[in-house]
Amino acid sequence: MKFEYTPTAVRETAEGLRFRVRRLNISDRTRRDVSHMIDRTYDYASPRELRWHLADVFHMDPKSVDVRAA
């Protein structure tokens, strides 16, 4: 499954740069907004962390999840 996210609130922490997801869409013909499925106040360390989180939320193998920034 392909996802497209709009990052926001990039900030520096002791662990490095963090971002939050303002908007999350499933990248298909309809571009369904699924932002309500995640905690948008969570600070992600990387797109890889977001991919693993989405795999957990959607009960999928992380290898089958593709994420990219809008």
VMD Tcl script that builds the backbone (N, CA, C; Angstrom):
set m [mol new atoms 210]
animate dup $m
set s [atomselect $m all]
$s set {name element resname resid chain x y z} {
  {N N MET 1 A 0.852 -1.160 0.000}
  {CA C MET 1 A 0.000 0.000 0.000}
  {C C MET 1 A 0.904 1.231 0.000}
  {N N LYS 2 A 0.532 2.217 -0.771}
  {CA C LYS 2 A 1.330 3.440 -0.890}
  {C C LYS 2 A 0.660 4.584 -0.137}
  {N N PHE 3 A 1.486 5.276 0.640}
  {CA C PHE 3 A 1.013 6.411 1.419}
  {C C PHE 3 A 1.822 7.652 1.057}
  {N N GLU 4 A 1.151 8.782 1.116}
  {CA C GLU 4 A 1.806 10.073 0.914}
  {C C GLU 4 A 1.488 10.932 2.130}
  {N N TYR 5 A 2.526 11.477 2.750}
  {CA C TYR 5 A 2.316 12.281 3.949}
  {C C TYR 5 A 2.855 13.692 3.754}
  {N N THR 6 A 2.227 14.624 4.452}
  {CA C THR 6 A 2.688 16.004 4.470}
  {C C THR 6 A 3.291 16.247 5.844}
  {N N PRO 7 A 4.620 16.407 5.904}
  {CA C PRO 7 A 5.246 16.622 7.207}
  {C C PRO 7 A 5.073 18.061 7.681}
  {N N THR 8 A 5.097 18.221 8.984}
  {CA C THR 8 A 4.995 19.533 9.589}
  {C C THR 8 A 5.737 19.511 10.921}
  {N N ALA 9 A 5.938 20.664 11.482}
  {CA C ALA 9 A 6.546 20.812 12.811}
  {C C ALA 9 A 7.889 20.101 12.923}
  {N N VAL 10 A 8.744 20.313 11.961}
  {CA C VAL 10 A 10.086 19.756 12.038}
  {C C VAL 10 A 10.833 20.489 13.140}
  {N N ARG 11 A 11.453 19.716 14.024}
  {CA C ARG 11 A 12.179 20.347 15.121}
  {C C ARG 11 A 13.370 19.496 15.524}
  {N N GLU 12 A 14.294 20.117 16.179}
  {CA C GLU 12 A 15.508 19.451 16.656}
  {C C GLU 12 A 15.294 18.973 18.089}
  {N N THR 13 A 15.677 17.733 18.367}
  {CA C THR 13 A 15.648 17.199 19.730}
  {C C THR 13 A 17.036 16.647 20.044}
  {N N ALA 14 A 17.211 16.170 21.246}
  {CA C ALA 14 A 18.499 15.569 21.628}
  {C C ALA 14 A 18.811 14.354 20.761}
  {N N GLU 15 A 17.773 13.687 20.252}
  {CA C GLU 15 A 17.945 12.507 19.402}
  {C C GLU 15 A 18.078 12.844 17.920}
  {N N GLY 16 A 17.872 14.090 17.538}
  {CA C GLY 16 A 17.961 14.500 16.139}
  {C C GLY 16 A 16.686 15.188 15.676}
  {N N LEU 17 A 16.572 15.372 14.356}
  {CA C LEU 17 A 15.389 16.021 13.777}
  {C C LEU 17 A 14.150 15.148 13.927}
  {N N ARG 18 A 13.023 15.788 14.173}
  {CA C ARG 18 A 11.722 15.109 14.292}
  {C C ARG 18 A 10.705 15.833 13.419}
  {N N PHE 19 A 9.700 15.091 12.973}
  {CA C PHE 19 A 8.612 15.713 12.229}
  {C C PHE 19 A 7.293 15.103 12.658}
  {N N ARG 20 A 6.238 15.832 12.406}
  {CA C ARG 20 A 4.876 15.337 12.630}
  {C C ARG 20 A 4.191 15.249 11.283}
  {N N VAL 21 A 3.153 14.453 11.226}
  {CA C VAL 21 A 2.399 14.285 9.983}
  {C C VAL 21 A 1.161 15.170 10.051}
  {N N ARG 22 A 1.098 16.131 9.140}
  {CA C ARG 22 A -0.080 17.006 9.071}
  {C C ARG 22 A -1.222 16.308 8.347}
  {N N ARG 23 A -0.868 15.611 7.262}
  {CA C ARG 23 A -1.888 14.938 6.458}
  {C C ARG 23 A -1.308 13.638 5.935}
  {N N LEU 24 A -2.155 12.604 5.898}
  {CA C LEU 24 A -1.748 11.299 5.399}
  {C C LEU 24 A -2.807 10.800 4.421}
  {N N ASN 25 A -2.369 10.482 3.220}
  {CA C ASN 25 A -3.273 9.980 2.182}
  {C C ASN 25 A -2.818 8.616 1.708}
  {N N ILE 26 A -3.788 7.796 1.334}
  {CA C ILE 26 A -3.464 6.572 0.607}
  {C C ILE 26 A -3.332 6.985 -0.844}
  {N N SER 27 A -2.207 6.671 -1.442}
  {CA C SER 27 A -1.925 7.100 -2.817}
  {C C SER 27 A -2.582 6.134 -3.809}
  {N N ASP 28 A -3.789 6.433 -4.147}
  {CA C ASP 28 A -4.485 5.701 -5.208}
  {C C ASP 28 A -5.288 6.719 -6.008}
  {N N ARG 29 A -6.150 6.258 -6.846}
  {CA C ARG 29 A -6.911 7.192 -7.685}
  {C C ARG 29 A -7.740 8.171 -6.871}
  {N N THR 30 A -8.237 7.737 -5.722}
  {CA C THR 30 A -9.119 8.602 -4.937}
  {C C THR 30 A -8.377 9.447 -3.911}
  {N N ARG 31 A -7.115 9.123 -3.621}
  {CA C ARG 31 A -6.301 9.839 -2.633}
  {C C ARG 31 A -7.069 9.998 -1.320}
  {N N ARG 32 A -7.462 8.881 -0.740}
  {CA C ARG 32 A -8.231 8.902 0.502}
  {C C ARG 32 A -7.408 9.450 1.665}
  {N N ASP 33 A -7.990 10.380 2.389}
  {CA C ASP 33 A -7.353 10.953 3.571}
  {C C ASP 33 A -7.561 9.991 4.742}
  {N N VAL 34 A -6.453 9.517 5.310}
  {CA C VAL 34 A -6.524 8.611 6.459}
  {C C VAL 34 A -5.774 9.212 7.650}
  {N N SER 35 A -5.699 10.526 7.691}
  {CA C SER 35 A -4.992 11.223 8.772}
  {C C SER 35 A -5.556 10.870 10.144}
  {N N HIS 36 A -6.838 10.596 10.192}
  {CA C HIS 36 A -7.489 10.275 11.458}
  {C C HIS 36 A -7.031 8.927 12.036}
  {N N MET 37 A -6.326 8.129 11.254}
  {CA C MET 37 A -5.896 6.798 11.686}
  {C C MET 37 A -4.607 6.822 12.517}
  {N N ILE 38 A -3.930 7.970 12.566}
  {CA C ILE 38 A -2.672 8.053 13.308}
  {C C ILE 38 A -2.721 9.203 14.304}
  {N N ASP 39 A -1.808 9.178 15.254}
  {CA C ASP 39 A -1.657 10.261 16.209}
  {C C ASP 39 A -0.797 11.337 15.560}
  {N N ARG 40 A -1.412 12.432 15.169}
  {CA C ARG 40 A -0.675 13.474 14.452}
  {C C ARG 40 A 0.159 14.352 15.371}
  {N N THR 41 A 0.143 14.093 16.673}
  {CA C THR 41 A 1.006 14.833 17.600}
  {C C THR 41 A 2.293 14.066 17.882}
  {N N TYR 42 A 2.417 12.872 17.326}
  {CA C TYR 42 A 3.620 12.061 17.554}
  {C C TYR 42 A 4.782 12.602 16.721}
  {N N ASP 43 A 5.955 12.671 17.319}
  {CA C ASP 43 A 7.156 13.144 16.624}
  {C C ASP 43 A 7.908 11.951 16.033}
  {N N TYR 44 A 7.885 11.845 14.707}
  {CA C TYR 44 A 8.578 10.748 14.016}
  {C C TYR 44 A 10.034 11.122 13.792}
  {N N ALA 45 A 10.898 10.133 13.944}
  {CA C ALA 45 A 12.328 10.349 13.732}
  {C C ALA 45 A 12.706 10.180 12.269}
  {N N SER 46 A 11.901 9.411 11.511}
  {CA C SER 46 A 12.249 9.133 10.119}
  {C C SER 46 A 11.029 8.596 9.377}
  {N N PRO 47 A 11.070 8.657 8.044}
  {CA C PRO 47 A 10.003 8.023 7.258}
  {C C PRO 47 A 9.936 6.515 7.524}
  {N N ARG 48 A 11.068 5.922 7.839}
  {CA C ARG 48 A 11.076 4.482 8.148}
  {C C ARG 48 A 10.237 4.191 9.393}
  {N N GLU 49 A 10.370 5.034 10.416}
  {CA C GLU 49 A 9.559 4.859 11.623}
  {C C GLU 49 A 8.077 5.006 11.294}
  {N N LEU 50 A 7.738 5.980 10.461}
  {CA C LEU 50 A 6.348 6.164 10.026}
  {C C LEU 50 A 5.865 4.923 9.279}
  {N N ARG 51 A 6.696 4.362 8.423}
  {CA C ARG 51 A 6.327 3.151 7.667}
  {C C ARG 51 A 5.999 2.005 8.617}
  {N N TRP 52 A 6.824 1.793 9.625}
  {CA C TRP 52 A 6.575 0.727 10.597}
  {C C TRP 52 A 5.290 0.999 11.371}
  {N N HIS 53 A 5.050 2.230 11.724}
  {CA C HIS 53 A 3.829 2.594 12.438}
  {C C HIS 53 A 2.598 2.304 11.569}
  {N N LEU 54 A 2.657 2.683 10.309}
  {CA C LEU 54 A 1.529 2.432 9.402}
  {C C LEU 54 A 1.302 0.935 9.209}
  {N N ALA 55 A 2.369 0.180 9.119}
  {CA C ALA 55 A 2.243 -1.271 8.982}
  {C C ALA 55 A 1.505 -1.847 10.189}
  {N N ASP 56 A 1.816 -1.334 11.364}
  {CA C ASP 56 A 1.144 -1.798 12.579}
  {C C ASP 56 A -0.332 -1.404 12.575}
  {N N VAL 57 A -0.613 -0.161 12.243}
  {CA C VAL 57 A -1.997 0.334 12.244}
  {C C VAL 57 A -2.861 -0.414 11.237}
  {N N PHE 58 A -2.316 -0.701 10.057}
  {CA C PHE 58 A -3.088 -1.339 8.994}
  {C C PHE 58 A -2.881 -2.859 8.944}
  {N N HIS 59 A -2.199 -3.407 9.953}
  {CA C HIS 59 A -1.982 -4.857 10.052}
  {C C HIS 59 A -1.354 -5.422 8.783}
  {N N MET 60 A -0.233 -4.821 8.390}
  {CA C MET 60 A 0.450 -5.218 7.169}
  {C C MET 60 A 1.909 -5.509 7.461}
  {N N ASP 61 A 2.556 -6.207 6.547}
  {CA C ASP 61 A 3.993 -6.411 6.599}
  {C C ASP 61 A 4.652 -5.077 6.233}
  {N N PRO 62 A 5.633 -4.604 7.015}
  {CA C PRO 62 A 6.281 -3.327 6.709}
  {C C PRO 62 A 6.868 -3.271 5.287}
  {N N LYS 63 A 7.230 -4.413 4.736}
  {CA C LYS 63 A 7.787 -4.441 3.368}
  {C C LYS 63 A 6.734 -4.049 2.331}
  {N N SER 64 A 5.473 -4.204 2.665}
  {CA C SER 64 A 4.411 -3.887 1.700}
  {C C SER 64 A 3.892 -2.453 1.847}
  {N N VAL 65 A 4.508 -1.679 2.737}
  {CA C VAL 65 A 4.106 -0.288 2.956}
  {C C VAL 65 A 5.161 0.636 2.325}
  {N N ASP 66 A 4.682 1.553 1.512}
  {CA C ASP 66 A 5.558 2.528 0.862}
  {C C ASP 66 A 5.095 3.912 1.281}
  {N N VAL 67 A 6.026 4.725 1.814}
  {CA C VAL 67 A 5.679 6.095 2.219}
  {C C VAL 67 A 6.585 7.084 1.502}
  {N N ARG 68 A 6.012 8.245 1.199}
  {CA C ARG 68 A 6.801 9.317 0.615}
  {C C ARG 68 A 6.202 10.651 1.031}
  {N N ALA 69 A 7.076 11.639 1.123}
  {CA C ALA 69 A 6.627 12.980 1.487}
  {C C ALA 69 A 5.979 13.656 0.284}
  {N N ALA 70 A 4.952 14.436 0.557}
  {CA C ALA 70 A 4.256 15.159 -0.502}
  {C C ALA 70 A 5.060 16.356 -0.947}
}
mol reanalyze $m
mol bondsrecalc $m
mol representation Tube
mol addrep $m
